[in-house]
Amino acid sequence: MTNTPKGFRPALLAVSVSALMLGGCLSSDNDGDPSDDLVQEQPRDQLPDKAAAVSGLSLEFLGRHSAGVFDASAAEITAYDPASRRGFVVNALAGAVDVLDLSDPANPARIETLTVEAVAAGAVVNSVAVANGLVAVAVEANPKTDNGYVAVFGAADLQLRGSVAVGAQPDMVTFTPDGRAILTANEGEPSDDYQVDPEGSVSVVDVTDPTALTVRTAGFGAFDDQLATLRAAGVRIYGPDASVARDLEPEYIAVSADSATAWVSLQENNALAKVDIASAAITDILPLGFKDYGVDGQGIDASDSDGVINIRSWPGVVGIYHPDTIASYQVDGKTYLVSANEGDARAWGEDTQAYWDGDLNRGFVEEIRVKHLVHPEGFARRVGDDMPAHLNALANGALLNPEVFGYCGATAGLANACRDDAQLGRLNVTWTEGYRRDSEGNPMLFNGAGVEDPAGDRLMYDTLYSYGARSVSIWDEDGQQVWDSGDAIEQFLASADCMLGTDRAIPCRDYFNTGHDEGSAFDSRSDAKGPEPEAVAVASFGERWFAFLGLERMGGILVYDVTDPTAPRQVDYLNSREDWLTEDPSTVLATAGDLGVESITVIPAADSPTGEPLLLTGNEVSGTTAVYRVKLKYQD
């Protein structure tokens, strides 16, 4: 792994931090006594001795609620209110929040739906969080490029307490641990034609009086004059005519335990923003660097069409971490951030034919397969099909540097076997990174023989940048990587130790890197983002910390003991998808299980309706909300 240098620090206030934020839902230990988490889980005469210490845990499927809709994001972000024993689940299909009765977590039942029409006409819900009997909802306006809202409801009576305007497209909402503020990540995505691109921002909403909400919004305008410095440090700022403030897109928030500092994932930009909550100011932008797939232990399976599991190193290919969900926790007074390195490409106007025909004002698409990027006949052959208009306007073709890619057959002027489907040909990469530039950042051109030539019409790629890192990472509070899982996730999914289904009887390797839109789709996601880590939550049991990682594509939840941030260890994996064969999973939705983990909420034993710790997940493809029992293990 190579991290880009942190070459700048804006002259704004920075605050020291300590943190715990669990995927948008607050959590805390009771009193640090590990046996408290099992007080109602076992008969008293079977409880562990008070001196016993938590040594690990496993997951057990408990129950689910189904929205009855397949592959339409009918269950996404989850939250939980302990007083009412209610779950709150974003139903993106309905643009609302489904309210579930979780008093019997083995049989969740929908009791109501919260809508936001009273907040703004045509508005939809993007995220939900709960604290102190209040439900905070992130409300996206219509159109999404207008400023959105935060709405606050009572968890018990479901009545609207108040709402306030925030930035454009609030995509995630969370409470500070002290419950005094709500934070929103205002993503500010562009319009589909990329002609309107609102600024990304982070709003701080004072919720001490829910009926009189006040808001302050932290923007990125102060960084606009640092665009070149940020790019040089590794922050991806690359949209058409981008400014820093317009290009940065906040995705997810983690908050310090003292409610003083927040970290915000800037997914498409491959960076974190640091926020001083008291002053509602962005204090730093932290580039995350790139993951070197040419290093042993950091390989990937790059092809979806070779019919085999082939995890190997690929020199010259890197992963862009692109974290989605982030969570934070504290060890020995230091804060650590855990990231689910999903990956995400900008693809706007991809359904607009005029863009593919060459109209630069009708969209912006950065993704392309390697085989099409470096085809010997250049770009013209795919114009009108899937050739990004902005790439075609930049040059007429592209080459691979044979000094880097000679191992897969590249020579001067030709990619040769590197384009093969069983090699790098099928891998999706961004065309916006990796080609050789001059000191001003302009592309250096080469002729068809691979010789630098100002009159040439070919780009020269020294590095190929793919999406996501197929991993989970731990970072310190300044964005320096402490640990990364390398290729361990794909290696585990390919191993004989990995089993699928609630009874853990189906070999994972038979369905390696499978997607959710069809059965028997072996290897179908290897060319994209692999298992696609999406959601993460962190919780402590006794004196140990555990991270719960949701895989969006292969599915399931990986559990890591992260008590030592430098040396986490995997302790469990449970995938409650049951049907892996049916060609059209929507026809067996009632028995298919849970597909496409989007969010994870930890319910501590003290807040649980059963007196035992639980896990709540929203699964966007199956439209299900799943409940799992967290079974703690104790030292003898």
VENFENWO-V801797 format. One record per pair of residues at least 4 apart in sequence whose C-alpha atoms are under 7 Angstrom apart, sorted by the first residue. I is the first residue (numbers start at 1). J is the second residue. If there is no record, write none. Layout:
# VENFENWO-V801797
i,j
I,J
I,J
This chain:
# VENFENWO-V801797
i,j
1,290
1,291
1,292
2,289
2,290
2,291
2,292
3,288
3,289
3,290
4,233
4,234
4,289
5,233
6,233
6,287
7,233
9,284
10,283
10,284
12,283
13,283
14,276
14,283
15,261
15,276
17,256
17,261
17,335
18,256
18,257
18,258
18,330
18,333
18,334
18,335
19,255
19,256
19,257
19,258
19,328
19,329
19,330
19,335
20,255
20,256
20,257
20,328
20,329
20,330
21,25
21,26
21,254
21,255
21,327
21,328
22,26
22,27
22,327
22,537
22,538
22,601
22,602
23,327
23,536
23,537
23,600
23,601
24,129
24,173
24,174
25,79
25,129
25,130
25,601
26,131
26,177
27,604
29,540
30,606
32,542
32,543
33,542
34,53
34,54
34,541
34,542
35,39
35,48
35,50
37,605
37,612
37,613
38,42
38,612
39,611
40,611
40,612
41,611
41,612
42,46
42,47
43,47
48,52
52,634
52,635
53,542
53,634
53,635
54,541
54,542
54,544
54,632
54,633
54,634
54,635
55,633
55,634
55,635
56,571
56,632
56,633
56,634
57,571
57,630
57,631
57,632
57,633
58,572
58,630
58,631
58,632
59,574
59,628
59,629
59,630
59,631
60,628
60,629
60,630
61,502
61,627
61,628
61,629
62,106
62,627
62,628
62,629
63,105
63,106
63,107
63,626
63,627
64,106
64,107
64,108
64,624
64,625
64,626
64,627
65,108
65,109
65,624
65,625
65,626
66,623
66,624
66,625
67,74
67,623
67,624
68,623
69,74
69,622
69,623
70,586
70,621
70,622
70,623
71,620
71,621
71,622
71,623
72,93
72,620
72,621
73,91
73,92
73,93
73,620
73,621
73,623
74,91
74,92
74,93
74,620
74,623
75,89
75,90
75,91
75,618
75,619
75,620
75,623
75,624
75,625
76,89
76,90
76,91
76,598
76,599
76,618
76,619
76,620
77,89
77,90
77,127
77,128
77,598
77,599
77,618
78,87
78,88
78,89
78,90
78,128
78,599
78,600
78,601
78,616
78,617
78,618
79,87
79,88
79,89
79,128
79,129
79,130
79,601
80,86
80,87
80,88
80,130
81,85
81,86
81,87
81,130
81,133
81,155
82,86
82,607
82,608
84,156
85,101
85,102
85,103
85,609
86,99
86,100
86,101
86,102
87,99
87,100
87,101
87,102
88,97
88,98
88,99
88,100
89,97
89,98
89,99
90,96
90,97
90,98
90,125
90,126
90,127
90,128
91,95
91,96
91,97
91,98
92,96
92,125
92,126
95,124
95,125
96,113
96,114
96,115
96,116
96,124
96,125
97,113
97,114
97,115
98,110
98,112
98,113
98,114
99,110
99,111
99,112
99,113
100,108
100,109
100,110
100,111
101,108
101,109
101,110
101,111
102,108
103,609
104,108
105,627
116,120
116,123
116,124
117,121
117,122
117,123
119,163
120,141
122,141
122,142
123,139
123,140
123,141
123,142
124,139
124,140
124,141
125,137
125,138
125,139
125,140
126,138
126,139
126,140
126,171
126,172
127,137
127,138
127,171
127,172
127,173
128,135
128,136
128,137
128,138
128,173
129,135
129,136
129,137
129,173
129,174
129,175
130,134
130,135
130,136
131,135
131,175
131,179
132,179
133,154
133,155
134,152
134,153
134,154
134,155
135,152
135,153
135,154
135,155
136,150
136,151
136,152
136,153
137,150
137,151
137,152
137,173
138,149
138,150
138,151
138,170
138,171
138,172
138,173
139,148
139,149
139,150
139,170
140,144
140,148
140,149
140,169
140,170
141,146
141,147
141,148
141,169
142,146
144,168
144,169
145,168
145,169
145,188
145,189
145,190
145,191
145,198
146,168
147,165
147,166
147,167
147,168
147,169
148,165
148,166
148,167
148,168
148,169
148,170
149,163
149,164
149,165
149,166
150,163
150,164
150,165
150,166
151,162
151,163
151,164
152,160
152,161
152,162
152,163
152,210
153,158
153,159
153,160
153,161
154,158
154,159
154,160
154,161
161,210
161,211
162,210
162,211
162,212
162,213
163,213
164,213
166,203
167,186
167,201
167,203
168,186
168,187
168,188
168,198
169,186
169,187
169,188
170,184
170,185
170,186
170,187
171,185
171,186
171,187
171,251
172,184
172,185
172,251
172,252
173,182
173,183
173,184
173,185
174,182
174,183
174,184
175,179
175,181
175,182
175,183
176,180
176,181
176,182
176,255
176,259
177,257
177,259
178,259
180,206
180,207
180,208
181,204
181,205
181,206
181,207
182,204
182,205
182,206
182,207
183,202
183,203
183,204
183,205
184,202
184,203
184,204
185,201
185,202
185,203
185,250
185,251
185,252
185,253
186,200
186,201
186,202
186,250
187,200
187,201
187,249
187,250
187,251
188,197
188,198
188,199
188,200
188,249
189,197
189,198
189,249
190,194
190,196
190,197
190,198
191,195
191,196
191,197
192,348
192,349
192,363
193,348
193,349
193,361
193,362
193,363
194,348
194,362
194,363
194,364
195,361
197,246
198,246
199,245
199,246
200,219
200,245
200,246
200,248
200,249
200,250
201,217
201,218
201,219
201,220
201,250
202,217
202,218
202,219
203,215
203,216
203,217
203,218
204,215
204,216
204,217
204,280
205,213
205,214
205,215
205,216
206,213
206,214
206,215
207,213
209,213
216,280
217,280
218,280
218,281
218,282
219,282
220,244
220,245
220,282
221,245
223,227
223,244
224,243
224,244
224,245
226,230
227,231
227,244
228,232
229,233
230,234
230,235
231,235
231,236
231,237
233,287
234,287
234,289
235,269
235,270
235,271
235,287
236,269
236,270
237,242
237,244
237,247
237,269
238,242
239,247
242,246
242,247
243,247
244,248
248,266
248,269
249,266
249,267
249,268
250,264
250,265
250,266
250,267
251,264
251,265
251,266
251,267
251,324
252,264
252,265
252,324
252,325
252,326
253,262
253,263
253,264
253,265
253,326
254,262
254,263
254,264
254,326
254,327
254,328
255,259
255,261
255,262
255,263
256,260
256,261
256,262
260,276
260,277
260,278
261,275
261,276
261,277
262,274
262,275
262,276
262,277
263,272
263,273
263,274
263,275
264,272
264,273
264,274
265,271
265,272
265,273
265,323
265,324
265,326
266,270
266,271
266,272
266,273
267,271
267,322
267,323
267,324
268,322
268,344
268,345
270,287
270,288
270,320
270,321
270,322
271,285
271,286
271,287
271,288
272,285
272,286
272,287
273,282
273,284
273,285
273,286
274,282
274,283
274,284
274,285
275,280
275,281
275,282
275,283
276,280
276,281
276,282
276,283
277,281
286,478
286,479
288,479
290,318
290,319
290,320
290,321
291,318
291,319
291,320
291,469
292,298
292,317
292,318
292,319
293,298
293,299
293,300
293,313
293,314
293,315
293,317
293,318
293,319
294,299
294,313
294,314
294,315
294,316
294,317
295,299
295,313
296,313
297,486
297,487
298,313
298,486
298,487
299,311
299,312
299,313
299,314
299,487
300,311
300,312
300,313
300,487
301,309
301,310
301,311
301,312
301,526
302,424
302,427
302,526
302,527
303,421
303,422
303,423
303,424
303,426
303,427
303,526
303,527
304,523
304,524
304,525
304,526
304,527
305,421
305,422
306,422
316,404
316,405
316,462
316,463
316,464
317,463
317,464
317,465
318,464
318,465
318,466
319,465
319,466
319,467
319,468
319,469
320,343
320,465
320,466
320,467
320,468
320,469
321,341
321,343
321,468
321,469
322,341
322,342
322,343
322,344
322,468
323,339
323,340
323,341
323,342
323,343
324,340
324,341
324,342
324,534
325,339
325,340
325,534
325,535
325,536
326,337
326,338
326,339
326,340
326,536
327,337
327,338
327,339
327,536
327,537
327,538
328,335
328,336
328,337
328,338
328,538
329,335
329,336
329,337
329,538
330,334
330,335
330,336
331,335
335,476
335,477
336,474
336,475
336,476
336,477
337,474
337,475
337,476
337,477
338,473
338,474
338,475
339,472
339,473
339,474
339,536
340,471
340,472
340,473
340,533
340,534
340,535
340,536
341,468
341,469
341,470
341,471
341,472
341,533
341,534
342,468
342,469
342,470
342,532
342,533
342,534
343,467
343,468
343,469
343,529
344,467
344,468
345,366
345,367
346,365
346,366
347,364
347,365
347,366
348,363
348,364
348,365
349,355
349,362
349,363
349,364
350,365
353,357
354,358
354,359
354,362
355,359
355,360
355,362
355,363
355,389
356,383
356,384
356,385
356,386
356,387
356,388
356,389
357,383
357,384
358,389
359,389
360,389
360,390
365,388
366,388
366,430
366,431
366,432
367,428
367,429
367,430
367,431
368,372
368,373
368,428
368,429
368,430
368,431
369,373
369,425
369,426
369,427
369,428
369,429
370,374
370,419
370,424
370,425
370,426
370,427
370,428
370,429
371,375
371,419
371,425
371,426
373,398
374,378
374,397
374,398
374,399
374,415
376,414
378,396
378,397
378,398
379,383
379,387
379,392
379,396
379,397
380,396
382,386
382,387
383,387
387,392
388,392
389,393
390,394
391,395
392,396
395,457
395,458
395,459
396,457
396,458
397,457
397,458
397,459
398,458
398,459
398,460
399,413
399,414
399,415
399,458
399,459
399,460
399,461
400,405
400,410
400,415
400,460
400,461
400,462
401,405
401,460
401,461
401,462
402,406
402,410
402,411
402,412
404,462
405,409
405,410
406,410
406,411
408,417
408,418
409,415
409,416
409,417
409,418
410,414
410,415
410,416
410,417
410,418
411,415
412,449
412,450
413,448
413,449
413,450
415,419
418,423
418,424
418,425
419,423
419,424
419,425
420,424
420,425
421,425
421,426
426,527
427,527
427,528
428,466
428,527
428,528
429,464
429,465
429,466
429,467
430,465
430,466
433,465
434,461
434,462
434,463
434,464
434,465
435,459
435,460
435,461
435,462
436,443
436,444
436,460
436,461
436,462
437,441
437,442
437,443
437,444
438,442
438,443
438,444
443,459
444,459
445,452
445,453
445,454
445,456
445,457
445,458
445,459
446,450
446,451
446,452
446,453
446,456
446,457
446,458
446,459
446,460
447,451
447,452
447,453
447,456
447,457
447,458
448,458
467,529
468,529
470,529
470,530
470,531
470,532
470,533
471,484
471,485
471,486
471,487
471,489
471,533
472,484
472,485
473,483
473,484
473,485
474,481
474,482
474,483
474,484
474,565
475,479
475,480
475,481
475,482
476,480
476,481
476,482
482,565
482,566
483,565
483,566
487,491
488,492
489,493
490,494
491,495
492,498
493,498
493,508
493,509
493,512
494,508
494,509
494,512
495,509
496,507
498,507
498,508
499,504
499,505
499,506
499,507
499,508
500,504
500,505
500,506
500,507
500,508
500,574
500,575
501,505
501,506
501,575
501,576
501,577
501,578
502,574
502,575
502,576
508,512
510,522
511,520
511,521
511,522
512,522
512,523
513,522
513,523
513,524
513,525
513,526
513,530
513,531
513,554
514,521
514,522
514,523
514,524
514,525
514,553
514,554
515,521
515,524
515,525
515,553
515,554
516,553
516,595
517,585
518,582
518,583
518,584
518,585
519,580
519,581
519,582
519,583
519,584
519,585
520,580
520,581
525,529
525,530
526,530
531,551
531,552
531,553
531,554
532,551
532,552
532,553
533,549
533,550
533,551
533,552
534,550
534,551
534,552
534,598
535,549
535,550
535,598
535,599
535,600
536,547
536,548
536,549
536,550
536,600
537,547
537,548
537,549
537,600
537,601
538,545
538,546
538,547
538,548
539,545
539,546
539,547
540,544
540,545
540,546
541,545
544,563
545,561
545,562
545,563
546,559
546,560
546,561
546,562
547,559
547,560
547,561
547,562
548,557
548,558
548,559
548,560
549,557
549,558
549,559
550,555
550,556
550,557
550,558
550,597
551,555
551,556
551,557
551,597
552,596
552,597
552,598
553,596
555,575
555,595
555,596
555,597
556,573
556,574
556,575
556,576
556,597
557,573
557,574
557,575
558,572
558,573
558,574
559,570
559,571
559,572
559,573
560,568
560,569
560,570
560,571
561,568
561,569
561,570
561,571
562,568
562,569
563,568
564,568
576,593
576,594
577,592
577,593
577,594
577,595
578,591
578,592
578,593
579,592
585,589
585,592
588,592
589,622
594,619
594,622
594,624
595,619
595,621
595,622
596,619
596,620
596,621
596,622
597,617
597,618
597,619
597,620
598,618
598,619
598,620
599,617
599,618
600,615
600,616
600,617
600,618
601,615
601,616
601,617
602,614
602,615
602,616
603,607
603,608
603,613
603,614
603,615
604,608
604,613
604,614
605,611
605,612
605,613
606,611
608,612
608,613
608,614
613,629
613,630
614,627
614,628
614,629
614,630
615,627
615,628
615,629
615,630
616,625
616,626
616,627
616,628
617,625
617,626
617,627
618,624
618,625
618,626
619,623
619,624
619,625
